[in-house]
Amino acid sequence: MSLRYPVVRTRAVIGLAFAHLRRSPGRTVLAVLAVSLSVLAVTLLASLGAGVVEVGETGLDNANRDIWISSDPVDPSASGTENPIADSHGTAAELTARDDVSSAAPLAMHEVYIGTEPDDLERTSAVGVQETHDGFDFQSGRGFDRVEPPSDGERPTEPQTAEIVLDPQVADAVGASVGDTVYVGTSRETAPDYEFTVVGTASYYSQFLGTPAVTVPLPDLQVVAGTTGTDRATFITADAASGVDPATVRDDLSAEYPDYEVRTSDEQVEAMVADRPLVLASGTTLVGLAVIGGVVLTTNLFALMVSQQRRELAALRAIGLSRHVLAGMIAVQGLVIGLLGGIVGIVATPPLTHALNRLAHELVGFENLLQTPPEVYLVGFALAVGVGTVVAGITGWRVGRTLKLQHLEL
């Protein structure tokens, strides 16, 4: 008899819980929807936090280079990038000639002014590269072919191709499209001197920089910036030869070029994150707020749900049901509502994430700003089921201790 009692009591608790849920279908549906909204608050906000942290890493992964060579800025207090690597094409040629390096190329970054009219310019970031490629995922138009500096040692004084790829957000801001002419300069005074033709739109390097950027042939950007004579670049990127460990190449290059910082791609990600503590802190804060906010919302929801059942609980208490049974009944209700709400929230997360990513891409130019790793779904579902069940059970126990016959008159 003693062995059957727990089983009978458990079945009774479950039966009472489902009876209460069926007795108030409207309240049950609203509770499930409220839990699903709590789950969505967690999954979407945590996805945004994860995306903020991963923006830089995604950009470097897209760059698809094994080795990154950099140096300290000439003037760290100056605005924009000072492109500290001199004779960048010569150094890249030296690296390419090595047996353990398959290719190397310089990359420069500047702040520029751009516009379709000389007196109406927008400030943005510009990246100078040797050439574009299929990975740019052009929204319209095309890229530009490889541009090399003159082999006779003379430095160009005018852009060689005068072609430019615009980030879609920049294109909208300046009102330019493929085939249009834009003025580009490192100051408002010099921009009217350089005309470029828009050949395509893509956000490839915007992902790398974390801000909308335009892409220009490196020799042309050096002409605009006035760094042609010194051939300055921000980075020299390289790929290890087939079968060669990038870490081994890094060590060899560090010994040969002691004045430069030589990092693998993963190490460059870590360095960029360390240089941007605000980004890391913002992403971590968003994740923390998502979890705390979800717990608070779920706790308040189940506390309100139990409070609304005070009269029914008082009646059950009056006919002799123990506080343990009442607490178990409320906990089962919390488990059922948490399960249903968690499932609805998890199922609704992917389409909402997709919609928000499309909106973010249109507004700020970033693709996949919201990242939803499996941990995000796990946290959201665990919060709905675990917190819902525990909070409902504790609240039911506390209410059971304070129930009085007067509550039957409510």
Secondary structure, 3 states (H helix, E strand, C coil): CCCHHHHHHHHHHHHHHHHHHHHCHHHHHHHHHHHHHHHHHHHHHHHHHHHHHHHHHHHHHHHCCCEEEECCCCCCCCCCCCCCECCHHHHHHHHHCCCCEEEEEEEEEEEEEEEEECCEEEEEEEEEECCCCHHHCCCEECCCCCCCCCCCCCCCCCCCCCEEEECHHHHHHHCCCCCCEEEEECCCCCHHHCEEEEEEECCHHHHHHCCCEEEEEHHHHHHHHCCCCCCCECEEEEEECCCCCHHHHHHHHHHHCCCCEEEEHHHHHHHHHHHCHHHHHHHHHHHHHHHHHHHHHHHHHHHHHHHHCHHHHHHHHHCCCCHHHHHHHHHHHHHHHHHHHHHHHHHHHHHHHHHHHHHHHHHHCCCCCCCCCHHHHHHHHHHHHHHHHHHHHHHHHHHHHHCCHHHHHC
